[in-house]
Structures are given as C-alpha cells and as structure tokens.
Amino acid sequence: MTSGIRPIDVLLQRAGVRGHQRVPSDSKEFHEVTKRDALRLLENDVDRLLQTVEEVRRPALKAEMGRFADLFGRFLQEEGPALDWNKIQKLPENAVMNYSNLKAPKNEQIRNMLDKLVVIKLNGGLGTSMGCHGPKSVIPVRSDLTFLDLTVQQIEHLNKTYDANVPLVLMNSFNTDEDTEKIVRKYKGFRVQIHTFNQSCFPRISREHFLPVAKDFDVEKDMEAWYPPGHGDFYDTFRNSGLLKKFIEEGREYCFLSNIDNLGATVDLNILNKLVGEERATTPVEFVMEVTDKTRADVKGGTLIQFENKLRLLEIAQVPPEHVDDFKSVKTFKFFNTNNIWANLASIERVLRERTLSMEIIVNNKTLETGLRVIQLETAVGSAMKCFDGAIGINVPRSRFLPVKKSSDLLLVMSNLYTLKNGSLVMSPQRMFPTTPLVKLGENHFSKVKEFLGRFANIPDIIELDHLTVSGDVTFGRGVSLRGTVIIIANHGDRIDIPAGAILENKIVSGNMRILDH
C-alpha cells in the first residue's frame, strides 16, 4: 500500500481522541471499534448517494458500491507495507521461462489456437498528460494512425491471414466510454468483432474525514469526485459485463490483456502455443506475466518474487522503506512487469466464484483543482497472479514493451527506427543493436503533443542515436540526423534552431542559435 498515511491515524484524529476513553486509544479493541465506525459511516454515505439515482439503475450501482465498500474495508485493516521482506524466497528455476526457448506453432494449427483467444486492451486512460482531449487511444502515433487503429489493424491481419475470429475487447472507463463508442463505429466493415465494457466508477474519498466527496450520483456533473479504480478492477467488471461467460461458452480459453498504449503488445503465437497449442503443459498454466530485463530506467517497475511458495508481483509500494534500494537493484531483481498478461478464462471465473481473488491496494493521493485533498483506492491487474495455479513469467524481448507515455516515446515510435507492418511496429534492420535510444525532452517545451510536433519540421533520423537530451526552446529543421550522444540546451530566453540537413554526432549544443527567414 503506497501512502504516507495510516488509516488508523486519520480515524483516531477524527474520533477526537482524548485521555478519558473507556477503552485506551492505543488498544487493539479501540482500533477495531474505530475502524468499524469508519466503515459504517462510509456505507451510510454510499447509501445516501444511491438514493439520488433512479430506481432502475440502483441494483447494478449497489453491487458496484458494495465492491467499493469491500475495498475500503480492506484499506482500513492495512497497517503499512503488506510484505515481510525476510520471507521472500529465491525464484525457482522454472518460474520464469526464457522466450527464446518457446517453440513456434505449425501453420495448420494456428487457426485452431486463435479461436481459443480473446484480446483485451485497457482503454480507460485520457490523453490529458500529453495535452490531448478524449481517450488516449485516439492520439495519432504513426502515419496518422491512432493506438486503436493500430490494434484493429493487427487483429484484422491475424483474422484474415489465418481465417480466424479473434475478438477485440476494450475495457473503458467513464472518462473514455462515450467517445470510444462513437469511434469504434468506423471499424464496422473490418474483420474484427469489437466488444466494450466499462470498469467501475468509484467515489474519491476526502483525506480529512474518509467519506466520499461526491454530493450525488451525477458523475457527469462532478467528474472530479469520481475515479476508475485501476486495472485490477478488470476481473469483476469483465465477469459482470457477461463477456467472460459468453467467451467461455464459445470455447475460448485465454485472454491476452495489455495497455492500449503499449505498441509492443501484439498477439504472440509462440506464447499462445505454450498455452493452447502442441507445447501446452500437462499441468495448466493459468496465468502468464510477460517480464523483460530491467535496466536503470525501469528500477521502479514491479518485479516477480516467490513468496509463501507462490509466484507473485512485487510493486515498489509494498516494499518496506529500508529495502527500497534492494528492490531497485538490477542484480537482485532482474525483471520487471510489462503488464502484458495471459490469463485462463475458466480460472478467472473460478477465482471470482470462490472469492479467492486478492489484490494489494494502491493508495493514490490527489489534490483536486479546488485544493481538496483526496485519496483513491486502486488495484493492479498483475497483483492477482498469486491467486492462480501454475502461474509463470516469460522473459520476453524488450520489443514487446514499447509504451507511449510521453512525447519522448512518441519521437521514437514516429521515427525511422521503426517501420509499420500490419499495425505492428518493427525495428529497422539498419539499427545495429536492439535497444532503443534514451530520449529526454524538456517538459516546458515538448510535453504536449501539439507543441512537440510544432518543433520538428519532420522527425529526425535516429537510426544511430544512443542518447538525446533536449532542454529549452529548440526547433529542428527538415532532414536532421542525430547520432551517438547529442545534448541540446537552450538557456532561458535563448532559442536554438537546428538547421535543415544538419548531422549532429556526439555533440553538445548550447547557447543561442536562431535561423531567421530573409
């Protein structure tokens, strides 16, 4: 659980602890009473919110709010990092398979394998951090094609090539649902069945009194009072949408789930062969997490550990403060989670039916535009790994992790480093080594997509680039080539225009360099 607050401290403060309680304030009994009171008060407040909804919507929302109250109840019980560091065991030999040891399927078996698959994309995020309106999935990333366009192209190509029928499922949030529903209509003529469902919509809680800040259930009216509770919400909402049951009845066995902004997360036939093809293990693999080698840029990413004889995801938030440096060590923990996950559908159904699904709570502290401090309780889809039998990690090439979170990532995917093939990005064979360059672009001038695009006449040639740092007011002319390590720094008030056709190899450029039209 990540947060500087312990629930009990806030509750004691709210209870107005004085020196004359019948039960001492530091006693276990007092803490339990205080927690029960907090949960009761929250449930009362949620009931009040439900009364503001028309009756026809109430049953579904009541179930959703029940899940929210369960999450809050678990949050109250937690007392800081939920992991005893000394109980971490060495990863067993077979816990993480090497991707290079997987076998490719025979061509004639691929259609049958694909008919057992469902592709799910996490599509709940907005493009606001990159200065865009609406769902992040509709930002153009390559040749005017969006994340969603590329995903549809990939799956249509699979379906056409192998005469298969792999469906695409989008998990939306209340932030992205309406826009996404309009956008998916344009794919009607494509050979892809597209389904959508919404993840939950939970109320943000005030940090002062641990009660919802929403006044009623009119989410549209006060969007800041609500939030989508992380992708760990997938399991419940996927089942509640009816899609889990539908796909199991169709004979489908696995879902492949990934973030829509990870352009490397394509359907991999070698992994699918391990799950449903000739290479299928005798004891079923219910859950696969794709991991990749950790570099110094990934030290905060979740990693795989063996704990209480189960393979599980360890996030930095669960690490006791004195062990954070150990967690970040590339030597101790070699892999990190790409959030590309393959899960058995029948096993998801069983875990939910038997109520054995348990995911660590992530406490996300936010300050609203009004200045109100709130917390939102979230879970991560990968942390359910420990609830499944026969879970494994597969150490995949870095090319399967190509997320676009910032404009520096956009520079890479728009460049000549990649070519586009049937919706998938393929690294250019001209690149001498398989790693991508390290790119850092200044927040003030490059963070918004429109601003970023306005600074490049066209995207530079970066085939031979190792490292690029750009800071300040910098623009690039046409046909610029960047090689080796290039650092360009325009000081405050200065501007640097890199001229058309310039070749910068292992150069530091600083100061002021204006190119004026005449």
Helices and strands as residue ranges (DSSP letters): H 7-14, H 28-50, G 55-57, H 58-77, G 85-87, E 88-89, E 96-98, G 99-101, H 107-114, E 117-123, G 128-130, G 136-138, E 140-142, E 145-146, H 147-162, E 168-172, H 177-184, G 185-187, E 194-198, E 202-203, E 205-206, G 223-225, E 226-227, G 231-233, H 234-240, H 243-249, E 254-259, H 269-276, E 287-293, G 296-298, E 303-307, E 310-314, G 316-318, G 321-323, H 324-328, E 335-344, H 345-353, E 362-367, E 373-378, G 381-387, E 392-395, G 398-400, H 407-414, E 418-421, E 424-427, E 438-441, H 443-446, H 449-454, E 465-471, E 473-476, E 481-490, E 495-498, E 503-511
